[in-house]
Amino acid sequence: MKRLLPKLTVRLSHCCDWVKSRRLIACIVLILSGSASYGDPSRLPSLGDASSSLISPQLEKRIGQSFLKQINANLNTVDDPLIKYYVTQQLGQLAQHSNLREAILSVVVIDNPSINAFAAPGGVVGINLGLILAAEDVHEYSSVMAHELAHLSQRHFARGVEEQRRQSLPTLASMIAALILGAAGGGDAAIAALSTVQAAAQANQLRFSRERETEADRIGMNTMARAGLDPNAASRMFERMQRTYRFTRKPPEFLLTHPLSETRIADARNQAMNFAKQDYEDSLDYQLMRVRTEVHYRKNHSQGVDTYRKRLQQSTGDLAASYGLALSMSKLGQHEEALSRVEAVYALNPQSILYNAAYAELLIEGARSEQAQSMLRQQLALNPDNPPLSMLYAKAMIAQGRYDDAEATLLNLSKRYPDDVDVWYELAETAGLAGNITGVHLARADFFYLHGAYHRSIQHLEYAKRLVSRRNPQLQAKLNQRIQDMRTAIRIEQQS
């Protein structure tokens, strides 16, 4: 294949249509060079399936880690520890009933009110916070998450790369034939032939994409059924999105990457008929997080108070509305009534991590940090280094000026969750309050590393190294090694 390129270029250089053909030849060069890199079998791992011949699970993980850094660097992510905890736990429970073999690398929540969800290579799953606003119950929400897990379990990314490679050789042959036709004097015919080839390639890719979406829909429904969730929720969610965005010029990102059609909705509805009919209950935990999301995006909290009071007038036992009222009142500084309302939620299950965190948060906001600490300390004894409990425990200690203790709590959390950018951010801020300047630079180094800002990470490591006493050679050696590793990562990135 490589030897063909110079001869083809020479022939085309003598034809009268050379100027028109230059761009086409450039495309051929790129395709040939790309195909050549795949042509050396000695460079390809063999892991038992076609997709693994190009993209191994190990490579997928590296792609996922790089993808996460790009998200951290370019998008606003949610730092709410309760919402992050709920999304992570709910996805983990759903994954237990899926076909996923590998552990989920990371869960990302984007601070965006539009609907979107995605699965990236290596076990990365993300959502826009707007998905929680759009899905009216846990079943609709879970149908989207189960769909994304199916993309991961079926390795659709790797299979997509394999499909493109499979199509590249016949497509390349047709493109070369079209160019040779142009060299022989049939310029218009060559352009028409080339357009036909490109259209066929695009049609094949679109067909493959649709097949992947249909496969993910069906596998996701099986995951839902095994998890005790309503398989009919998928078609309900599809219909809701279609109604919401039917007349908009620009649909949400989710519909751009997961196009809807009447056929797909009908297929989801028909597939759900294969499962036994039964009544499904909603999840209070999900409704609490949905209300929390509403409050997060509401600009006028006085209006929020009015909204949730009206909901409670219509249904006095609506605990989600009561929680929404408590959050809105806390935002307005009305802490006493806010606490009395969140206590009703906490009383339902005093052992729930989510309910404890919700109650402790409003205790801290209401200047009852000591009471919050006592409650959180008991829960952390049962759930060591739990993210929302630890973050709130540190916040409660900061409110009392116990900066060293708060820093120690966050340091332990960072060791347990080294990929959580919010932990490193809070640790840097708390180390500053504690007067630990070395700790500030070390935490910021990890924070910038997770954003892919390697040069800034090295800068903070150099600052920390200057502050470290020579009497601590182990830490100095550790910092030197990290700086060296970071510079290696920069070189690899520049070469790729």
N, C-alpha and C positions, 0 to 999 in steps of 0.2 A: 504493500500500500504506500509506503514512503517513497519507493522508487517511481511511482506513477506521477507524483506531483510535478517534478521538474519538466518532464516531457509534455505534460498537459499545459503547463504554463508557457512553454516555448511555442507550441502550436497556436495557442490563443493570442500570443503577442503579435503574430503576423496577420491576424484577421482585422477587417475594417471595423469590427464592433468592439475593439479592445477597450475603449473608454467606457462603454456600457457594461462591459463584463468585469471590470476591475473589482467592483464591490462583490460580485458573485464569487469571483476567485478567492477573495479574502475570506468569505464564508467557508469555502471549500477547505482552505488552508487550516482554518480553525477546527473544522470538523475532523479533518485528517489527523491533525496533531492530537486532538482529543482522543480519537479512536486508537491512535498508535499507542497511547499510554495504557490503554486497556488490553492491548494485544500481547503483552508479555506475560505469559502464564506464571512465570516464576515470581511475579510481584503480587499475585492475587492469593488471598487466603482461601482455603476450602473448608467451609464449616457446615456442609451438609445440605444447603439449599441454594437455589439460584441467586437469590438476593444477597446472600452472604458472600458470594464470589466477588462482589464489588464493595459492599458496605458491611463490614463485620460489626457485631454488637459492640466491640471495643471502640471502633471508630465512631459509631453512633453516639456513644457516651461522650467522646471528646467533642463531637459536633454539638451535643446538647449543652455541655459546659460552656462552650463558646457562645452558643445562642443565649444562654442565661446572662452572660456578661453584656451582650448587646442589649438585652431587654433592660437590665439595670442601668445601663448608660443612656438609653434613649427614651424610656417610658417612665411615667410616674406609677410606681407600684404602691399598693395599699400597705400601710404600716400598722393597721389596726390588729392587735394580737388576737382578739376574739374571732374576728372574721377569718383571719389566716388559719387559726387553729381549727375552726369549723370546716372550712373548705378542705384542709389537709386530712382531717380525720374522716370526713364523709367519703372522700375519694379513696382513702385507704381501705375503708370497709367495703366499698363497691369493688375495688380491685381484687379483693379476696374471692369474689364470685366471678371474676373475669377469666379470660384465657391468657392473661399476662403472666409471663414466666419471670421476667426481670423486675427488680424493685423499682419503684418510681424514684427518679433522681431528685426531682424538685417540683414543687407546686408554686405557681406564680399567680398573684391576683393583681390585675391592672386596674388602676384608679381611673376608670372610664365608664360613663353611664350607658354607652351603647352595648348591644349584644355581641359577644364574641367568645369563642372558646377555641383552643388549639392544642394539638399534641405535637411535640417536636422530638426528633430522634434522641435516643438514649434515655427515655423515660421522663420527659419534661411535659407537664400538663399545666395549662394556664387558662384563666378566664378573665373577662372583663367583669367588673363589679356589676355592670348593667345586666348581666345574665340573671343575677339574683333578683333584680327588680322585675325582670320580664317573666320569669317562671313563677307561676302562682302557687305552686306547691312543691314539695320535695321530689315528687315523682317526675314532674316536668323538668325540674333542674337536673335530676339524676339521669334522665334520658339523654341529655346532652353530654354529661360526663361519661356515661357508659359508651356512647358513640366514640368519644375521643380515646377512651381506653382500648376500644376495638382497633382503632388506627394503629396504636402501639403494639398490641398483641399480634396483629397480622403483618407488622413491619411494612406498612404501606410506603413509607419513605424509601426504604431500600428497594422494594419491589418497583417503585416508580422509576428509580435510577436504572434498574435492570431493564425495564420496559423501554426506556429511552435508548439504552445501549442496543437492545435487540432491533429496534427500528432504524438505528442510525445507518447500518450498512446498506440495506436496500434503498433507503432514502438517498444516501450518498451516491449510489450507483445511478439512480434516476437523475439526480442533479447533474452529475458529470455528463450523462447522455444528453441532457438539455443544453449544456454548455457546448458540447461538441457539435450539436445541431446548429447552434448559433454561429460557431466558427466556420461551418460549411456554407453559411450564407442565409440560413433561415432565422434571422434575428427575432421577428415577431413570434414565430412558431416556438423558438427557444424560450422566450419569456412566458408564453402561454403554458408550455410544458413544465417550466419551473414552478409557476403558480399552482399548477395542478398537483405537483409533488408536495409543495408546502401545505396546500389545503388538505391533502390526504394525511400528511403527518399530523396536522393539528386535529383532524377528525379522529385519528387513532388515539391521540393523547386524551381528547375529550371523552372518548368511549371508555378508556381505561379509568379516568377520574370518576366517571359515573358508576362504573363497576365497583370501585373502591368505596364510594359513598354508600351504595346499596348494601355491600358486604358489611360495612361498619354499622349500618342501621340494624341489620338482622342479628348480628352478633351482639350488639348492644342490648337488644331486646331480650335475648337469652340471659345476658348478665343481669338485667333488671329482674327477670322472673326468678332467677336463683337467689337474688338478694331480697326477695319478698316485696318488690316494688311493682308498680302498675306498668305493664308493657304498653298499654294504650296511651300512656303519657307522651310517647314520642310523636304520634300523629297529632295530638292536641297541641303540643309545643310547635310543631311545624305550622299548623293552621293559625296559631296565634301570631307567629312571626309573619306569615304571609298576609294576614289581615292588617297588621300594624304597619307594614312597609309596602303595601300594595301600590300606593299612589306617590311614594317618595321617589325623587330622582336618583338619590344615592342610597342603596340599601346598606345595612350594617356589614362590617367585615365578615361576619359569620356567614351571611348569605352569599357573599362574593366567593368565599372559599368552599362553601357547602351549598351550592345552588339548589333551590327547591323547584319542584315541578308537581303538577297534579298527579302524575304517574308515581312519583316518589312518595307522596302523601298517601295515595291509595294503597301502595305496596306496604307502607308502614301499618296502615289500618288493617289490611288483610292479614299481614303477618301476626298482628296482635290477637287475631281471632283464633289462632292455634293454641293459645293459652287459656286455661280454665278461668271463667269469670268469678270474681270475688270482690268484696268490698275492701278498700284500702284506706287506711287512716293517714292523715297528714302528720308532719313532724312539727312539734312546738319549737324545737331547736332551730329548724329551718325558718319558721315564721319570725322568731326572735331576731335572727340574722338579717332577714328581709327588712324588718322594721328598722334595724340598726343601719342598714344601707340607705333606707329612705331618709333617716335623720342626717346621715352623712352628707347627702346631696341637697338637703333642704337649706335654703338661705335664710328664711324667716322662721325662726323657731316658735314665735308666737302663733303663727298660722299652724304650725305642727301641733301645738297644744290644743287648738280648736279642732283640728282634724281628728286627733285621737280621742278627745272627749266625745265627739259625735259618734265615733265608732263604738265607744263604751256605752253610750246611751242606747244604741241599737242592739248591743250584745254585751251585757254586764260582765260576762265571764270571759271576755276576749283578753287573754293574758298577753298576747302579742301587742295589742293596742295599749294595754296598761304599761307595758315596757316602753313602748314608743313615747307615751306621755311622760314617763319617768325620765327618759333621756332628754326629751325636749325641755322639760322643766329644769333639769340639771344644767342644761346649756344657758338657761335664763337666770341661774343662781337660786332657784327655788328648791333647795336641797332637801328640806324636811319631807315634803310631800313626795318628792322623787324617790327618797329612800323607802318610804312606807309602801310605795307601789312595787318597787323592785324586790322588796322583802317577800311579797306574795309569790313571785316567780321562784326565788331562792327556796322558799318553804316547800315547794313541790318536790324537790330532790336536793337536800343539803349536801349530798356527796357528788353532785354533778360538777365537773371542772368548769363547764361553761357558766352555770348559774352562780358558782362561787366567784368567778371572775367578774361577772356582770354586777354582782352585789358589791364586791370589793372596790371596783372602779368608782361607783357612786359614793361609797364611803370616803374614798380619797378625795373626790371632788367636793364632798361636803365637809372637809377638814376633820375627818375622823380617821386619820392615818393609823393611830395606834390600834384601833379596833380592826381595821383592815389587815394590819400586820399580823395580829393574833390569829385571825381566821386563815390568812394565806400561809402562815407558818405551819399550821396544822395540816393543811392540804398538801403542802410541799413535802411534808414528812411521808405522806402516802404516795405522792407523785413527784419524785425528785426531778429538778431541772425541767419541769413542765413549762413550755414557752409563755403562755399568757399569765400563769400564776407567778412565774419568776419575774417577768417584766413589770407586773403590777406590784410585786413585793419590793422590787428596787425603787419603783416610783414612790411607794409609801415611805420607804426609808429616806429617800431624797427629800421628801416633804418635811421630815423631822431633822434634816441636816446630818444624817448618818451616811455620809458619802462613801467612806471606806467600805462599809458593809454592803452598800448598794453596788459598788464596783466589784466586790468579790462575788456577789450573786450573778452579775452579768458576765463576769469572766468565766465562771463555771458553765453558764449557758452557752457562751461562745465556743467552748470546747466540745459541747454536745451538738451544737448546730453551727458548724463553721461556715456554712454557705448562706446564712441568714444576714442580709445586709443591714437590716434594722437593728439586730443585736449589736453589730460592730459600731453602728452609728451611736446608739445609746451608750455603749461602753466608752467610746471616745469622749462623749459629753460628760459622762459621770466621772471618768478619770480626771478630767479637767477640774471638776468641782472638788475632787479629792486632792488636788495638787500634785497628781502623778503625771508629770509631763512626758516621761518616757512611755507610760501606758497610753497616753493620748496618741502619740506617734505610732505606736505598735497597732492600736486599734484602727487608726486611719489608714495604715498600710494595707490591712486586710480589707477594709471598706473599699479602697480604690482598686485593689486587686480584683474584687468581685465585680467591678465595673469595667474591667479590661484596661484600666488606666495604669499600666505597668510603670511608666516613668514616674508618675506621682507616688505610686506605692514605694518605689525604690528611694525616692526623695525622703519620705517619712522614715524608712528603715535607716537611712544614713543619719538622719537627725537623732533617731533613737540610739544608734551605735555611738554617736559622740557623747551621749549622756550616760551611757552605761559605764560603770567603773571598771577599770582594768582588773580589779579584784574579782570580777565575775567573768572569767574566760569562757565558761560554757555558753552564757548568753551571747557573748560577742561572736563566738564561733557559729552559733545558731543564726544570728543576724547576717553574718557573712555568707552563710550557705543560702539563706533565703534571697539575698541580693543576687547571688550568682544564678540561682534558679530563675529569678525574675528576668535577668538579662538573657538567659537561654530561651525563655518563653518569647521574648521580644524578637530574637533572631529567627526563631522558628516561624513566628507570625509574619515577619518581613519576607521570608523565603517562600511562604505558601501563597 
